[in-house]
Amino acid sequence: MNTTAPAPTRLLEIATAAAHEAAQYLRALDRDHIAREYKTSSHDIATEHDRAAEDIIVAALRDMLPSARIVGEEGGERPAEAPPGHRRGGGGRGR
């Protein structure tokens, strides 16, 4: 079993691909009708789309890095789902 972490350049590729998936979702939104939720102040805003975009990113990262712990702004900490060196493979989910 391979227990080494991917090279930094590979991690950047994985993160960039995950961000592109979320960006596709966000670009398709009707920006005139987005409900906002104020978390702790009038400057701390979240929308259902913030959470959805984070979920898309987490799912993409899980596909390629299931042994990684992921910490997100909206969803908090998500522990690793697989032992180090394990990889599910697979492509994007597309939304």
N, C-alpha and C positions, 0 to 999 in steps of 0.2 A: 504494500500500500504506500502510495506517495503522500508524504506528510508535509511537503514544502509548500509554502505559499506561492501563488503566481507572481511573476515578475511585475514590478511597478507599471511597466508599459501595458501589460495585459490587464491589470486592475483598472487602468485608465480606460482601456477599450471597453471593458465590461460596464464600467460606470457610465461612460458616454452612450453606449447602446441603451442602457436602462433609461437615461435621461431623455433620449430621443423618443422612446416609446411613450413616456409621459407627455412629452411635448406634442406628439401627434394628437393625443386625447385633448389636451388643453386648447390646441389650435381650432378644434372642431366645436368649441363651446359658443353659445350665444352670450356674448359678454354683457349684453344689455339687461339680462335677467338672472343675475347671479345673487343668491341670497348670502348674506354675510352673518357670521356668528362672532360676537365679541367675547374673547376668552377672558383676559385679565384686565384689559383696558381698551380704550377706543383705538389704540395703536396695535393691539394684538388681535388680529382678525384671522378667522379660519372660515373656509367654505367647504361644502361637500366635495368640491373639486380638488381642494388642497389634499384632503384625505384620499380621494380616488387616485390622484397623481402619485401620492406616496405609496399607495397600495400597488400601483403598476410598477413603480421602481423596485419595491421590495420583492415582488414576484419575479421580476427580471433578474435581480441579484440572486435570488434563491435558486433559479434555474442554473446559473453558472457558478455560484459560490455557496452551496448549501451549508458549508461548515463555517460560514462567516456570521458573526453576531452583527446585527444591524440596529442602529439607533436612528430613529426618525423624529422630526419635530412634532408631528401629530400623533403618531402611534407609539412613541416611546421606544423602549428596548425590546428587541426580538432576539431571543437566543438562537444559537446555531441549530440547524435541523439535522445535521449529519456530522459524522466524525471528519477530522481534517483529511484532506486528500480525496474525498468523495466528490464526484461531480455528476449531476443529472444529465448534463448536456441539453440538447433541445434548443429550439430557437425562441423567438418572441411569441407572445400571445396575441399581439395586435388587438386593439380595441376599436 
